[in-house]
Amino acid sequence: MNLIGKALIAQGGGPTVVINQSMVGILTEARKYSQITSVYGALKGVEGIVNEDFIDLTQETTFNLEQVAQTPSSALLSTRVKPDANYCKKIFKVLKAHDIRYFFYIGGNDSSDTVHIVSKEAELDHYDLRAIHVPKTIDNDLVVTDHTPGFASAARFVTQAFAGINLDMKALSGVYIGIVMGRNAGFLTAAAVGAQKFPEDGPHLIYLPERPFIIDNFVADIKKVHDQYGFCVVAVSEGIKDPAGTPIILSLLKDIEKDAHGNITMSGTGALGDLLTAAVKKGLGISRVRSDTFGYLQRCFLGCVSDVDQQEARDVGEKAVQFALANNCNGSITIHRVGDYAVQYKMTPLADVAGKTKYMADEFINEAGNHVTDAFKSYLKPLLGSSLPPCAKLAAPAVTKILNK
């Protein structure tokens, strides 16, 4: 079918370093097809759609688009609104009024669900609409796909941050605890391991939402590492849970703040880091114990980008248009790893992706539940992109002591 009409692009959820690559990939590819008469951009995601806050992206220059593609965060702005069925009916009503025949929504789990519901509304109305979910999330928790655009660049930031912290702590000793984003899936926290080079390098311990967190075991693990190396670097997911499955953060907050999706807000507080720091100081008597909560830093850190992530984010945008026109169907673009290292792009039914969450595989987590395996390191390595900054150490031999033998 030669479906003629306008295309609409929107961006949803948390921004990333490479989300604009996908937007530009969609736009530049769509410009090649005469049946796509114009390409609009919705400002603030689904909010912009229901309010008809559109811009005509077909009037952007190629030069400016390439500059935007290399700029972090969502150029079209974003939203945390989680549309229900009635909200999606409003979205469809606007799409139909503007003769939108191609709808591309760049986002994570909730965005895929929105695309799915909107596509069903179009079917019920017998309105020809190609609704395509273009993957994005630093959490790397979309099912079916091997990994998601945005994750690799955020992982590179976490890798480099922990590599620097490792050098800092090695110089002056002590304990460092870094709290990394990851409500239910620990992929980003696990990426702290990406620059480990020598046996004594941190992170020495990694705690993920996929395994129960027991604070006494946590303190004991740190003691063992600190006794061995004289310092200890720890990566902790913000979503760690007790054996009953309750987020540890819940025991620390008097006023529980939730987002539009009903999720507990975890990134706006340093409470978890403070709790863990206090536990280590009390349990081990170590005075130099520090913690940081990375928060938003890992999402859009300017200049820290994986070239692999950039290319794949552009590719999924282009493939979304190609599949929409060639396959004449709705779906979610998924990335599939081939060999070591290449990828293939496929169109996956929206029902297979929408509203589902992927977790760290058992093979990626060590038996003790306090670190990752070599299998995860192999999974992560090609995603981080071109070679990381060097982390070298002096190799000169020790001089024989005279007075302090």
N, C-alpha and C positions, 0 to 999 in steps of 0.2 A: 504493500500500500504506500502510495506517495502522499504522506500526511503533510499538509501545508498549514503553517501557522507560526506563532511566535514561540520562543523558548524563554524560560524563566530560571534564573540561578539564585539560590539562597544558601546561606551558611548558618549552621546552628551549633549550639553548645560551646564548649570551651575552645578558644582560639589555639592555633599552633604556629610553628615557624613556617610551615609549608602549605597551609590551607589555601593561600592565594594562588599557588601554582596550579591547584586543581581548578579553581575558578577561571583562571586564564586559559588553562588547557581546554575546558569546555567551550569558552567563548571563541578562541581562535579556531578550533575544529568546527564549531557550528557555523562560522562565517563562510566555510567552504561549500555549504549546501544551500541551494536556491530555495528549497522548500521551507527552510527556516527564515522567515521574513524579517525578524528582528530578535535581538537577544536582550532581555531585561534583567536587571538585578534587583532583588528585593532587599531593602534596608532593614536590618534587625530581624532577619529570618522570617519565621511564620507571622510574627507581629507585623512586619512590613507588608506581608501578603494581604492579610485581612484589612489593613489600613490603606492598601494600594499605594504604599510608598515605594515606587519603582524608579530606577534610573535606566536610561537607554544605553546599555553597554556597547552597542554597535557603533556608537559615536566616539569611542575611545581610540586614541592613537596606539599603534603597535608599540612604539617606544615606551609610552607611559605604562602600558600593560606589562611590559617586561620588567619595568622598575617595580611595579606593584607586586608582580609574581615573586620577587626576591625580598619583599618586605614582610616581616612577621605580622601575625594577628589577622583578624577577619576584615578585609577591606570593605566588605558589604555590611559590617557590624553583625552582631549575633544576638541570641536570645536564649533564655533558660525556660521559656514557656513550653510546657508539655501539652500539646493539643489532645483533647478528647474527641469523641466522635462528632459532637456538635461544632467544635472549633474547626475540625477538618471539613465539615460541610461548608463553613464560611470560606475556608481556603479554596475549596473547589468552585464555589460560586464566583469568586474573584477570577480564578483561572479561566473559567468559561466566559465571563464577561469580556476579558481581554484577549480572547481567542488564543490562549496559551495551549499549545499542543505538546510541548516538551518541557517537563518539569524536572530540574536537576537540583537535588538537595544534598549539600555536602555536610556530613555530620556523623555522629556515632550511633549508639543503640537506639536512643529515643527518636533521632531523626529518621532512622530506617523504619521505625514503627509509624511515624507520621506519613512517610511516602506510601507505605502499605495501605493505610486507611484511606488516604486521598485517592489512590488508584482504585480502591473498591467503590468509592463514591462515583468515580467516573464511569465505572462499569455499570453501576445501577442506573445511571442516567443515560447510558448508551452514548457517551461522549468519548470520542477517540482521543486518548491522552497517553503519552509515553512518560511514565513516572520512574525516575532513576535515582537510586540512592548511591551517592559517591562517598566512599568511606573516609573517615577522619576521626582519630582520637589518640591522644598521647597514652591512654590507658592500655591500648593494644588488646582490648577485650571484646572485639567483634568476632562472632563465630564464623566458621567456614574459611575465612581468609587467613593466610599464614601470618600476616602482620598488617598493621594499618598505617597509612601515611600520617605523619605527625609524631608517631612513637619514636622512630629512629633518631630524630633530631633532639627530642627531649631526652632520650636515652644517652645521646652523646653528651649533653649538658651534665646529666647526673654522673656519667662516667668521669668526665673531666673534673667535676667538682670534688668527687671523692678521691680522685688521684691527687689533687692538690691538698686536700685535707690529710691524706695519708702522709704526705711529705711533711706537713706542718706538725702533726702529732708525733711523728718519728723523731723530729728534732728536739721536742721539749717534753715528750712523754705525756701520759694522762689518758683519758677516755673521751671519745667524741661520738655523739649520737646524732645522726641525720635523719629527719623525718621527711619522707618522700611521698608524693601523691600516689594513691592506690587504694580506693575504697574497698573493692572486692577482689581485684586481680593485682598480683604483685610484680608484673612485668617491669614497670619503671623502676621500682626499688631494686629489683634484681640486677638492673643495668649498672648499678654501682660497681659491679665486678669487672666492668669492661676493660679497665686499664691495669689490672693486676699483672705484675711482671715477675716479682721475686717472691719466694715463699713467705716472707714476713710482711708482705704488703697487705694493707686493708683494701676493702672492708673485710675484717676478720669474721664478722657475724652479719647475717642478713635475716630479717624476720618479715614474713609475708602474711597476708590475710588468709591464705589457703591452709595455714597450719595454726592450731591453737597456741595462744601466747600465755605462758605462765611466768610471772615476774620473778619468782624464786629461781627458776631455771635460767632466766635471762641474766640475773646477777651472777649466778654460778658460772655461766659461759664466759662472761666478761672477766671474771677472776682468773679463769684458766688461761685465757689469752694474755691478759696483763702480766701474769706471772711468767709467761714464756717469753714475751717480747718487750715488756716494759711499757707498752702502750696498746690501745685497742680502739679500732674504728668500727662503728656499727651503723648499718643502714636498716631503717625501720619503716614499714608501710604505715601510713596514717590510719589504715583500716584494720589493723591487727585486732583480733577478737579473743575473748577468753574461751575456755573449753565449752561453754554453753552457747557460743556463737554471738555473744553480745560484744559490740565494739568497746574496746578499752576506754575510748574517749568519753563514752556515756557516763562513766563513773566520776568524771572530772568536771563536767559542766553543770552548772546550776540551771541556766537557761538554755534549753536545747533549741537551736536554730535549724530550720529545715528549708530546703529549696523548693521550687515549684514541683519537683518530682517526688517530694516526700522524703528525700535523702537528708541525713544529718549533715550539716555543714562542718567539715573537718579542717579545711585549709585556712580558716581565719583566726586560728589560735595557736599559741605555743604550749598549750596545757599538757599535751602528751609528752613533749620533750622535757618539760619541767618535771613531770611525774617520774619519768625514767631516770633523769639525772639525779633527782633526790633519792631514789631507791638505790642507785649505785653508790652514791656518797655515804648513805647510811649503812648499807650492807658491807661495803668494802673499805670504807675509811679513806678513799682516794679523794684528795682535795681538788685536783684539776680534772673536773668532769664538765664537759660543755655539750650543748645541743643547739641545733638549728632546725627550723621548719622551713623547707624550701618554698612552700606555697606556690604563688604564681610564677616565680622565677624560672621554673623549668619549662614553662609553656612557650614563651615568646622571647627568649634571651637572644638579643640581637648579635648576629655574627657567629653563633654556634649552631651550625646546620650540617646535617649529613647530606653529601651530594647524592647518595643513593636515594635518600628520602625525597629530595627535591625532584629528581627525575621520575620517581614512581608516583609522586603526587601529581605531577603534570600528566603522566601517562594515564592515570585512572580518570582524569577529566576528559582527555581525548577519547579514551575507550568508551566512556559513558555515551558520548555522542554517536560514535560509530555503532555501538550495539543498539542504541535506540532507533537508528535509522535502518541498519542492516537486518537486525533480528526482529524488528517490529514487535517488541515486547517490553514489559516492565521488569525491573529487577534491581539487584545490588551488585556493584562491581566488586569482585573478590580477587585477591592476589594469591597465586599458588607457586610455591618454591619448586624449582627444577634444578637438580644437580647441585653444584657448588661453585658459583652462585648465579642463578638466573631465575626469572619469574615469568609466569604466564598470567594473563588476565581473563577472567571468565565472568559471564552474567549468571548470577545465582538468584533463584526465586526469592522475592521479598519475604515470603512466609518462613523461609529457612533462616533468615537473619534477624528479622524485626523483633525487638524486645528481648533478645537472648544475650547471655553474657558468657564469655570465654574466660577460663581460669588457667593459671599456670599448670602445666601438665606435671604429673607425679614424677616423671623422669627428669624434670628440671630442678627438683628440690631434693636436697640431701636427706638422708634417713633421720637425722637428728632434728630436722626442721629449722635449722639456724644458718643455712647457707644454700648455695645453688650448686649444681653439678656441672661437669664438663660438657654435658649435652646442651645445657642452656648457654654456656659460653660459646659453643659452636654455632648455636642458633643466632646469638646476638652479634657476633663479630662482623659478618658482612654488612649488617644493617647500619653500623656506625659510620660507614663511609671511609673516605681517604684517611691515611695514617694519622693517628692521634699525636699530639705534642709529646716530645720525648720525656721520659721519667728515668733518668740515669742515676747511678750512685758511684761514689768513689770506690776504686778497686785496689788502692795502694796497700802494701803489706804493713802490719803493725811494727813499730819500733820497739826493740827490747827495753823493758823498764830497768832502771838502775836503783832508784830509791824505794819504789813501791812494788817490790817483787812479790 
